[in-house]
Amino acid sequence: SVTSADRETARQSMDELVELARASGIVPADVIIQRLRDVNARTLIGKGKLSEIVLRALQCGVDLLIFDQDLNPSQVKAITDTTELRVIDRTQLILDIFAQRAQSREGKIQVEMAQLKYLLPRLGVKDDALSRLTGGIGTRGPGETTLEINRRRTKDRIAHLERQLDMVRKNRGQRRSRRTRRELPIISIVGYTNAGKSTLLNTLTHSEVFVQDKLFATLDPSSRRLRFPEDREVIVTDTVGFIRDLPRDLMEAFAATLEELDDADLLLHLVDVSNPRFEEQMTAVRRILEQLELDRKPTLLVFNKADLVEPFILEQHLRRHGAIAISALSSGTLGPLLAAMQREVRGIPSGPGLPVACEVGPMLRVLGEEKVEELEIAPPA
């Protein structure tokens, strides 16, 4: 990392980068931080520190350098020429994680488009001597270079993916309109990656959404139907996790998925209160919600993993932020949250719900491609 931030901020940012690397299947060998007043625009990092990195890389036997900053093409080239190592930045690492995690066709389309948009301005320098491919008799000029052909093909592919995403957006809109006709309130769980959103969805609805203690373990949104003790039904959705400085291309690519939040009647902002950086993560999530123009929606602040924090410290956090404490793994801690959710949705108009004949016992309904599970829950103790 090359930064002008204070030492503690730089260390916390690098700790998150290490977590991202591990989530991508990379084994971090060492962490090096250089704090500079003025960052070198060409190489980003000073020559002396770059030589130190080369020596340390040889000692550790590494073949990849990951920078916590976004690198421009000239910086990547300068560092690569000096170190002869592969170089990626934070955004590229996040894109790689998303590419590994994408399971649905929609998720794969969104990730590929984000990767191509990231790649487009970084395509290699053209070689005029060797790359003339399409010139010849009957054409003007020397023809397209390999670089130009690659850029054109990349743009064509992006345009094709955008058309596919338009279809995805249209299909999602149709599914949302069906939900709207049913007039069921929608509660969306949002939060920093690995805050426990899928775990909370599973515990609330007795579902089996994939859960793993990793950053960005799940990308595809999941929806489940939940019935409150007062015989009120809602749909609970789990969305892709947020992260500090979420790459713009990724936000644009996942617009179709994030549009799900537009229809939410209530947001549950889930926070891992056991994380030393939880307040920074809260700020990052709020900033993204502002960018998505969702900051005015009714929101409940929920502190997860409360069992991992000392009680008196937890109480201070709860008072300062006005949050509700839970442990998503324990249904016995969800009583206050369920009560708050019921209060918030009480004023939302409700439709007729499901026919009486279908209301006996657990059941599974399908809305489009989404599984929506209906469960009855006991009143909180």
C-alpha positions as a Markdown table, in Angstrom:
| # | Residue | x | y | z |
|---|---|---|---|---|
| 1 | Ser | 0.0 | 0.0 | 0.0 |
| 2 | Val | 1.1 | 3.5 | -0.8 |
| 3 | Thr | -0.8 | 6.1 | 1.2 |
| 4 | Ser | -0.8 | 9.4 | 2.9 |
| 5 | Ala | -3.3 | 8.3 | 5.5 |
| 6 | Asp | -2.3 | 7.8 | 9.2 |
| 7 | Arg | -0.6 | 4.6 | 10.2 |
| 8 | Glu | -3.7 | 3.0 | 11.9 |
| 9 | Thr | -6.0 | 3.7 | 8.9 |
| 10 | Ala | -3.4 | 2.3 | 6.5 |
| 11 | Arg | -3.0 | -0.9 | 8.6 |
| 12 | Gln | -6.8 | -1.4 | 8.8 |
| 13 | Ser | -7.1 | -1.0 | 5.1 |
| 14 | Met | -4.4 | -3.5 | 4.5 |
| 15 | Asp | -6.0 | -6.0 | 6.9 |
| 16 | Glu | -9.1 | -5.9 | 4.7 |
| 17 | Leu | -7.0 | -6.4 | 1.6 |
| 18 | Val | -5.5 | -9.5 | 3.2 |
| 19 | Glu | -9.0 | -10.8 | 3.8 |
| 20 | Leu | -9.9 | -10.1 | 0.2 |
| 21 | Ala | -6.8 | -11.9 | -1.0 |
| 22 | Arg | -7.7 | -15.0 | 1.1 |
| 23 | Ala | -11.3 | -14.9 | -0.1 |
| 24 | Ser | -9.9 | -15.1 | -3.7 |
| 25 | Gly | -7.8 | -18.2 | -2.8 |
| 26 | Ile | -4.5 | -16.3 | -2.5 |
| 27 | Val | -2.0 | -17.0 | 0.3 |
| 28 | Pro | -0.6 | -13.6 | 1.4 |
| 29 | Ala | 3.2 | -13.8 | 2.1 |
| 30 | Asp | 3.9 | -10.3 | 3.5 |
| 31 | Val | 2.4 | -6.8 | 3.9 |
| 32 | Ile | 4.4 | -3.7 | 3.0 |
| 33 | Ile | 3.1 | -0.1 | 3.6 |
| 34 | Gln | 4.8 | 3.1 | 2.4 |
| 35 | Arg | 3.5 | 6.3 | 3.7 |
| 36 | Leu | 4.3 | 9.3 | 1.5 |
| 37 | Arg | 3.3 | 12.9 | 1.5 |
| 38 | Asp | 3.5 | 13.0 | -2.3 |
| 39 | Val | 2.7 | 9.9 | -4.3 |
| 40 | Asn | 4.8 | 9.3 | -7.5 |
| 41 | Ala | 2.2 | 9.6 | -10.3 |
| 42 | Arg | 4.3 | 7.4 | -12.6 |
| 43 | Thr | 5.3 | 4.5 | -10.5 |
| 44 | Leu | 3.1 | 5.1 | -7.4 |
| 45 | Ile | 5.8 | 3.7 | -5.2 |
| 46 | Gly | 9.4 | 5.0 | -4.6 |
| 47 | Lys | 12.4 | 3.3 | -6.2 |
| 48 | Gly | 14.0 | 2.3 | -2.9 |
| 49 | Lys | 10.8 | 0.7 | -1.6 |
| 50 | Leu | 10.2 | -1.0 | -5.0 |
| 51 | Ser | 13.7 | -2.5 | -4.8 |
| 52 | Glu | 12.9 | -3.7 | -1.3 |
| 53 | Ile | 9.7 | -5.3 | -2.6 |
| 54 | Val | 11.6 | -7.1 | -5.3 |
| 55 | Leu | 14.1 | -8.5 | -2.7 |
| 56 | Arg | 11.3 | -9.5 | -0.4 |
| 57 | Ala | 9.4 | -11.2 | -3.2 |
| 58 | Leu | 12.5 | -13.3 | -4.1 |
| 59 | Gln | 12.9 | -14.3 | -0.5 |
| 60 | Cys | 9.2 | -15.4 | -0.2 |
| 61 | Gly | 9.0 | -16.9 | -3.6 |
| 62 | Val | 5.9 | -14.9 | -4.6 |
| 63 | Asp | 4.8 | -14.2 | -8.2 |
| 64 | Leu | 2.0 | -11.6 | -7.6 |
| 65 | Leu | 1.9 | -8.1 | -6.1 |
| 66 | Ile | -1.5 | -6.7 | -4.9 |
| 67 | Phe | -1.8 | -3.0 | -4.4 |
| 68 | Asp | -4.5 | -1.5 | -2.1 |
| 69 | Gln | -4.8 | 1.5 | -4.5 |
| 70 | Asp | -6.3 | 1.6 | -8.0 |
| 71 | Leu | -3.5 | 1.5 | -10.5 |
| 72 | Asn | -3.6 | 3.2 | -13.9 |
| 73 | Pro | -2.1 | 1.4 | -16.9 |
| 74 | Ser | 1.2 | 3.3 | -16.9 |
| 75 | Gln | 1.8 | 2.5 | -13.2 |
| 76 | Val | 1.1 | -1.2 | -13.8 |
| 77 | Lys | 3.6 | -1.2 | -16.7 |
| 78 | Ala | 6.3 | 0.7 | -14.7 |
| 79 | Ile | 6.0 | -1.6 | -11.7 |
| 80 | Thr | 5.8 | -4.8 | -13.8 |
| 81 | Asp | 8.9 | -3.7 | -15.9 |
| 82 | Thr | 10.9 | -3.2 | -12.7 |
| 83 | Thr | 9.8 | -6.2 | -10.7 |
| 84 | Glu | 9.0 | -8.7 | -13.5 |
| 85 | Leu | 6.0 | -9.8 | -11.3 |
| 86 | Arg | 2.3 | -9.9 | -12.0 |
| 87 | Val | 0.6 | -6.8 | -10.6 |
| 88 | Ile | -3.1 | -6.3 | -9.8 |
| 89 | Asp | -4.9 | -3.7 | -7.8 |
| 90 | Arg | -7.8 | -3.8 | -5.3 |
| 91 | Thr | -10.5 | -3.4 | -7.9 |
| 92 | Gln | -9.1 | -6.3 | -10.0 |
| 93 | Leu | -9.0 | -8.5 | -6.9 |
| 94 | Ile | -12.6 | -7.7 | -6.0 |
| 95 | Leu | -13.6 | -8.5 | -9.6 |
| 96 | Asp | -11.8 | -11.8 | -9.4 |
| 97 | Ile | -13.7 | -12.7 | -6.3 |
| 98 | Phe | -17.0 | -11.9 | -7.9 |
| 99 | Ala | -16.1 | -14.0 | -10.9 |
| 100 | Gln | -15.4 | -16.9 | -8.7 |
| 101 | Arg | -18.6 | -16.5 | -6.7 |
| 102 | Ala | -21.1 | -15.8 | -9.6 |
| 103 | Gln | -23.4 | -18.8 | -9.9 |
| 104 | Ser | -26.5 | -17.6 | -11.8 |
| 105 | Arg | -26.5 | -16.6 | -15.5 |
| 106 | Glu | -27.4 | -13.1 | -14.4 |
| 107 | Gly | -24.5 | -12.9 | -11.9 |
| 108 | Lys | -22.0 | -14.1 | -14.5 |
| 109 | Ile | -23.2 | -11.5 | -17.1 |
| 110 | Gln | -22.9 | -8.7 | -14.5 |
| 111 | Val | -19.4 | -9.8 | -13.5 |
| 112 | Glu | -18.1 | -10.2 | -17.0 |
| 113 | Met | -19.4 | -6.8 | -18.0 |
| 114 | Ala | -17.6 | -5.2 | -15.0 |
| 115 | Gln | -14.4 | -7.0 | -15.9 |
| 116 | Leu | -14.5 | -5.8 | -19.5 |
| 117 | Lys | -15.2 | -2.2 | -18.5 |
| 118 | Tyr | -12.2 | -2.4 | -16.2 |
| 119 | Leu | -10.1 | -4.0 | -18.9 |
| 120 | Leu | -11.0 | -1.7 | -21.8 |
| 121 | Pro | -8.7 | 1.3 | -20.8 |
| 122 | Arg | -6.0 | -1.1 | -19.8 |
| 123 | Leu | -5.5 | -3.0 | -23.1 |
| 124 | Gly | -1.9 | -3.3 | -24.0 |
| 125 | Val | 0.2 | -0.8 | -25.9 |
| 126 | Lys | 0.0 | -1.4 | -29.7 |
| 127 | Asp | 2.9 | -2.7 | -31.7 |
| 128 | Asp | 2.8 | -0.9 | -35.1 |
| 129 | Ala | 5.6 | -3.2 | -36.5 |
| 130 | Leu | 3.8 | -6.5 | -36.0 |
| 131 | Ser | 0.1 | -5.9 | -35.5 |
| 132 | Arg | -1.2 | -4.7 | -38.9 |
| 133 | Leu | -3.8 | -7.3 | -39.6 |
| 134 | Thr | -6.6 | -6.0 | -41.8 |
| 135 | Gly | -4.9 | -3.7 | -44.2 |
| 136 | Gly | -4.5 | -4.5 | -47.9 |
| 137 | Ile | -5.5 | -3.7 | -51.4 |
| 138 | Gly | -8.7 | -1.7 | -51.5 |
| 139 | Thr | -8.4 | -0.4 | -48.0 |
| 140 | Arg | -7.3 | 3.0 | -46.9 |
| 141 | Gly | -4.4 | 3.3 | -44.5 |
| 142 | Pro | -2.6 | 0.5 | -42.8 |
| 143 | Gly | -5.7 | -1.1 | -41.3 |
| 144 | Glu | -6.6 | -1.8 | -37.7 |
| 145 | Thr | -3.9 | -2.7 | -35.1 |
| 146 | Thr | -4.3 | -5.7 | -32.8 |
| 147 | Leu | -5.0 | -3.2 | -30.0 |
| 148 | Glu | -7.8 | -1.5 | -32.0 |
| 149 | Ile | -9.3 | -4.9 | -32.9 |
| 150 | Asn | -9.2 | -6.0 | -29.3 |
| 151 | Arg | -10.9 | -2.7 | -28.2 |
| 152 | Arg | -13.6 | -3.0 | -30.8 |
| 153 | Arg | -14.3 | -6.6 | -29.8 |
| 154 | Thr | -14.4 | -5.7 | -26.2 |
| 155 | Lys | -16.8 | -2.8 | -26.8 |
| 156 | Asp | -19.0 | -5.1 | -28.9 |
| 157 | Arg | -19.1 | -7.7 | -26.1 |
| 158 | Ile | -20.0 | -5.0 | -23.6 |
| 159 | Ala | -22.8 | -3.8 | -25.8 |
| 160 | His | -24.0 | -7.4 | -26.1 |
| 161 | Leu | -23.9 | -7.9 | -22.3 |
| 162 | Glu | -25.7 | -4.7 | -21.8 |
| 163 | Arg | -28.6 | -5.9 | -24.0 |
| 164 | Gln | -28.7 | -9.1 | -22.0 |
| 165 | Leu | -28.8 | -7.1 | -18.7 |
| 166 | Asp | -31.7 | -5.1 | -20.1 |
| 167 | Met | -33.6 | -8.3 | -20.5 |
| 168 | Val | -32.6 | -9.3 | -17.0 |
| 169 | Arg | -33.9 | -5.9 | -15.7 |
| 170 | Lys | -37.1 | -6.4 | -17.6 |
| 171 | Asn | -37.6 | -9.9 | -16.2 |
| 172 | Arg | -36.9 | -8.6 | -12.7 |
| 173 | Gly | -39.4 | -5.8 | -13.2 |
| 174 | Gln | -42.1 | -8.3 | -14.1 |
| 175 | Arg | -41.4 | -10.3 | -11.0 |
| 176 | Arg | -41.5 | -7.2 | -8.9 |
| 177 | Ser | -44.8 | -6.2 | -10.4 |
| 178 | Arg | -46.2 | -9.6 | -9.4 |
| 179 | Arg | -45.0 | -9.0 | -5.9 |
| 180 | Thr | -46.6 | -5.5 | -5.9 |
| 181 | Arg | -49.9 | -6.9 | -7.1 |
| 182 | Arg | -49.8 | -9.2 | -4.0 |
| 183 | Glu | -49.1 | -6.1 | -1.9 |
| 184 | Leu | -46.7 | -7.8 | 0.4 |
| 185 | Pro | -44.3 | -5.5 | 2.2 |
| 186 | Ile | -40.7 | -6.1 | 1.2 |
| 187 | Ile | -37.9 | -6.0 | 3.8 |
| 188 | Ser | -34.3 | -6.0 | 2.4 |
| 189 | Ile | -31.2 | -6.9 | 4.4 |
| 190 | Val | -28.2 | -4.7 | 3.5 |
| 191 | Gly | -24.8 | -4.4 | 5.0 |
| 192 | Tyr | -21.1 | -4.7 | 4.6 |
| 193 | Thr | -19.8 | -8.0 | 3.2 |
| 194 | Asn | -19.6 | -10.8 | 5.7 |
| 195 | Ala | -21.8 | -9.1 | 8.2 |
| 196 | Gly | -24.1 | -12.1 | 8.4 |
| 197 | Lys | -27.0 | -11.2 | 6.0 |
| 198 | Ser | -27.5 | -14.7 | 4.6 |
| 199 | Thr | -27.3 | -16.2 | 8.1 |
| 200 | Leu | -30.0 | -13.8 | 9.3 |
| 201 | Leu | -32.2 | -14.7 | 6.4 |
| 202 | Asn | -31.8 | -18.4 | 7.1 |
| 203 | Thr | -32.5 | -18.0 | 10.8 |
| 204 | Leu | -35.5 | -15.7 | 10.2 |
| 205 | Thr | -37.1 | -18.0 | 7.6 |
| 206 | His | -35.6 | -21.4 | 8.4 |
| 207 | Ser | -34.1 | -21.4 | 4.9 |
| 208 | Glu | -30.8 | -22.9 | 3.6 |
| 209 | Val | -29.3 | -20.0 | 1.6 |
| 210 | Phe | -25.6 | -20.7 | 1.1 |
| 211 | Val | -23.5 | -19.3 | 3.9 |
| 212 | Gln | -19.7 | -19.1 | 4.4 |
| 213 | Asp | -17.4 | -17.1 | 6.6 |
| 214 | Lys | -15.8 | -15.3 | 3.6 |
| 215 | Leu | -16.1 | -11.9 | 1.9 |
| 216 | Phe | -18.7 | -11.9 | -0.8 |
| 217 | Ala | -19.7 | -15.6 | -0.2 |
| 218 | Thr | -23.0 | -15.0 | -2.1 |
| 219 | Leu | -23.7 | -12.6 | -5.0 |
| 220 | Asp | -27.2 | -13.6 | -6.1 |
| 221 | Pro | -30.2 | -12.1 | -4.2 |
| 222 | Ser | -32.5 | -14.5 | -2.3 |
| 223 | Ser | -36.1 | -13.9 | -1.3 |
| 224 | Arg | -38.1 | -15.7 | 1.3 |
| 225 | Arg | -41.7 | -15.2 | 2.6 |
| 226 | Leu | -42.1 | -14.7 | 6.4 |
| 227 | Arg | -45.3 | -14.6 | 8.4 |
| 228 | Phe | -45.4 | -12.6 | 11.6 |
| 229 | Pro | -47.4 | -13.8 | 14.7 |
| 230 | Glu | -50.2 | -11.2 | 14.0 |
| 231 | Asp | -50.8 | -13.1 | 10.7 |
| 232 | Arg | -49.0 | -10.5 | 8.6 |
| 233 | Glu | -46.9 | -11.7 | 5.7 |
| 234 | Val | -43.7 | -10.0 | 4.3 |
| 235 | Ile | -41.0 | -10.9 | 1.8 |
| 236 | Val | -37.4 | -10.8 | 3.2 |
| 237 | Thr | -34.6 | -10.4 | 0.6 |
| 238 | Asp | -30.8 | -10.7 | 1.0 |
| 239 | Thr | -28.6 | -8.7 | -1.3 |
| 240 | Val | -25.0 | -8.6 | -2.4 |
| 241 | Gly | -22.7 | -7.2 | 0.3 |
| 242 | Phe | -21.1 | -3.8 | 0.1 |
| 243 | Ile | -17.5 | -2.9 | 0.7 |
| 244 | Arg | -15.5 | 0.3 | 1.1 |
| 245 | Asp | -14.8 | 2.0 | -2.2 |
| 246 | Leu | -16.9 | -0.5 | -4.2 |
| 247 | Pro | -15.7 | -0.3 | -7.8 |
| 248 | Arg | -17.9 | 1.9 | -9.9 |
| 249 | Asp | -18.0 | -0.6 | -12.8 |
| 250 | Leu | -19.2 | -3.2 | -10.4 |
| 251 | Met | -22.0 | -1.0 | -9.1 |
| 252 | Glu | -23.0 | -0.2 | -12.6 |
| 253 | Ala | -22.9 | -3.8 | -13.7 |
| 254 | Phe | -25.0 | -4.9 | -10.6 |
| 255 | Ala | -27.5 | -2.1 | -11.1 |
| 256 | Ala | -30.1 | -4.8 | -12.1 |
| 257 | Thr | -29.6 | -6.6 | -8.8 |
| 258 | Leu | -29.4 | -3.4 | -6.7 |
| 259 | Glu | -32.7 | -2.3 | -8.2 |
| 260 | Glu | -34.3 | -4.8 | -5.9 |
| 261 | Leu | -33.7 | -2.4 | -3.1 |
| 262 | Asp | -35.8 | 0.3 | -4.8 |
| 263 | Asp | -38.9 | -1.7 | -4.0 |
| 264 | Ala | -38.0 | -2.3 | -0.4 |
| 265 | Asp | -40.5 | -0.9 | 2.2 |
| 266 | Leu | -37.9 | -1.4 | 5.0 |
| 267 | Leu | -34.1 | -1.8 | 5.1 |
| 268 | Leu | -32.3 | -3.8 | 7.7 |
| 269 | His | -28.8 | -2.4 | 7.9 |
| 270 | Leu | -26.9 | -5.3 | 9.4 |
| 271 | Val | -23.6 | -4.6 | 11.1 |
| 272 | Asp | -20.9 | -6.9 | 12.4 |
| 273 | Val | -20.5 | -5.2 | 15.8 |
| 274 | Ser | -17.6 | -7.5 | 16.7 |
| 275 | Asn | -15.4 | -6.0 | 13.9 |
| 276 | Pro | -13.1 | -3.3 | 15.2 |
| 277 | Arg | -13.8 | -1.3 | 12.1 |
| 278 | Phe | -17.6 | -1.6 | 12.3 |
| 279 | Glu | -18.2 | 2.1 | 12.4 |
| 280 | Glu | -16.2 | 2.7 | 9.2 |
| 281 | Gln | -18.1 | -0.2 | 7.6 |
| 282 | Met | -21.4 | 1.5 | 8.6 |
| 283 | Thr | -20.2 | 4.7 | 7.0 |
| 284 | Ala | -19.3 | 2.9 | 3.8 |
| 285 | Val | -22.7 | 1.2 | 3.6 |
| 286 | Arg | -24.5 | 4.5 | 4.2 |
| 287 | Arg | -22.4 | 6.2 | 1.5 |
| 288 | Ile | -23.4 | 3.5 | -1.0 |
| 289 | Leu | -27.0 | 3.8 | -0.1 |
| 290 | Glu | -26.8 | 7.5 | -0.7 |
| 291 | Gln | -25.3 | 6.9 | -4.1 |
| 292 | Leu | -28.2 | 4.6 | -4.8 |
| 293 | Glu | -30.6 | 7.2 | -3.5 |
| 294 | Leu | -31.9 | 4.8 | -0.9 |
| 295 | Asp | -30.8 | 6.7 | 2.2 |
| 296 | Arg | -34.4 | 8.1 | 2.8 |
| 297 | Lys | -36.0 | 4.6 | 3.1 |
| 298 | Pro | -37.1 | 3.5 | 6.6 |
| 299 | Thr | -34.1 | 1.6 | 8.1 |
| 300 | Leu | -33.5 | -0.5 | 11.2 |
| 301 | Leu | -29.9 | -0.6 | 12.4 |
| 302 | Val | -29.1 | -4.1 | 13.6 |
| 303 | Phe | -25.9 | -5.1 | 15.4 |
| 304 | Asn | -25.1 | -8.7 | 14.6 |
| 305 | Lys | -22.6 | -11.0 | 16.5 |
| 306 | Ala | -23.5 | -9.3 | 19.7 |
| 307 | Asp | -22.5 | -12.4 | 21.6 |
| 308 | Leu | -18.9 | -11.7 | 20.6 |
| 309 | Val | -18.7 | -8.3 | 22.3 |
| 310 | Glu | -18.4 | -7.6 | 26.0 |
| 311 | Pro | -21.9 | -6.7 | 27.4 |
| 312 | Phe | -21.0 | -3.2 | 28.8 |
| 313 | Ile | -19.2 | -2.3 | 25.5 |
| 314 | Leu | -22.2 | -3.5 | 23.5 |
| 315 | Glu | -24.6 | -1.5 | 25.6 |
| 316 | Gln | -22.5 | 1.7 | 24.9 |
| 317 | His | -22.6 | 1.0 | 21.1 |
| 318 | Leu | -26.3 | 0.3 | 21.2 |
| 319 | Arg | -27.1 | 3.6 | 23.1 |
| 320 | Arg | -24.8 | 5.6 | 20.8 |
| 321 | His | -26.2 | 4.4 | 17.5 |
| 322 | Gly | -29.7 | 3.4 | 18.5 |
| 323 | Ala | -29.3 | -0.1 | 17.2 |
| 324 | Ile | -30.9 | -3.5 | 18.0 |
| 325 | Ala | -28.6 | -6.3 | 19.1 |
| 326 | Ile | -28.9 | -9.8 | 17.8 |
| 327 | Ser | -26.9 | -13.0 | 17.1 |
| 328 | Ala | -28.0 | -14.2 | 13.7 |
| 329 | Leu | -27.1 | -17.7 | 14.6 |
| 330 | Ser | -29.5 | -17.8 | 17.5 |
| 331 | Ser | -33.2 | -17.4 | 16.9 |
| 332 | Gly | -33.7 | -16.7 | 20.6 |
| 333 | Thr | -32.1 | -13.3 | 20.2 |
| 334 | Leu | -34.4 | -12.1 | 17.3 |
| 335 | Gly | -37.4 | -11.1 | 19.4 |
| 336 | Pro | -36.7 | -7.4 | 19.6 |
| 337 | Leu | -35.8 | -7.3 | 15.9 |
| 338 | Leu | -39.0 | -9.1 | 14.9 |
| 339 | Ala | -41.1 | -6.7 | 17.1 |
| 340 | Ala | -39.4 | -3.7 | 15.5 |
| 341 | Met | -40.0 | -5.1 | 12.0 |
| 342 | Gln | -43.7 | -5.6 | 12.8 |
| 343 | Arg | -44.0 | -2.1 | 14.0 |
| 344 | Glu | -42.4 | -0.7 | 10.9 |
| 345 | Val | -44.6 | -2.7 | 8.4 |
| 346 | Arg | -47.8 | -2.2 | 10.4 |
| 347 | Gly | -48.6 | 1.0 | 8.5 |
| 348 | Ile | -47.9 | -0.5 | 5.1 |
| 349 | Pro | -51.1 | -1.6 | 3.2 |
| 350 | Ser | -51.4 | -5.4 | 3.0 |
| 351 | Gly | -53.0 | -7.4 | 0.2 |
| 352 | Pro | -55.1 | -10.6 | 0.6 |
| 353 | Gly | -52.0 | -12.9 | 0.7 |
| 354 | Leu | -52.4 | -16.5 | -0.1 |
| 355 | Pro | -55.7 | -18.5 | -0.3 |
| 356 | Val | -56.7 | -20.0 | 3.1 |
| 357 | Ala | -56.3 | -23.5 | 1.7 |
| 358 | Cys | -52.6 | -22.9 | 1.2 |
| 359 | Glu | -51.9 | -21.4 | 4.6 |
| 360 | Val | -51.6 | -24.6 | 6.6 |
| 361 | Gly | -48.0 | -25.7 | 7.3 |
| 362 | Pro | -44.8 | -24.8 | 5.6 |
| 363 | Met | -45.0 | -24.5 | 1.8 |
| 364 | Leu | -42.8 | -23.5 | -1.1 |
| 365 | Arg | -44.0 | -21.2 | -3.8 |
| 366 | Val | -42.1 | -20.0 | -6.9 |
| 367 | Leu | -42.2 | -16.5 | -8.2 |
| 368 | Gly | -40.3 | -16.5 | -11.5 |
| 369 | Glu | -36.9 | -17.9 | -10.8 |
| 370 | Glu | -36.9 | -17.0 | -7.1 |
| 371 | Lys | -37.9 | -19.4 | -4.4 |
| 372 | Val | -40.1 | -17.7 | -1.8 |
| 373 | Glu | -40.6 | -19.8 | 1.3 |
| 374 | Glu | -43.5 | -19.2 | 3.7 |
| 375 | Leu | -43.0 | -19.9 | 7.4 |
| 376 | Glu | -44.9 | -19.2 | 10.5 |
| 377 | Ile | -42.9 | -17.9 | 13.4 |
| 378 | Ala | -43.8 | -18.0 | 17.1 |
| 379 | Pro | -44.3 | -14.7 | 18.9 |
| 380 | Pro | -41.1 | -13.4 | 20.6 |
| 381 | Ala | -40.8 | -14.3 | 24.2 |
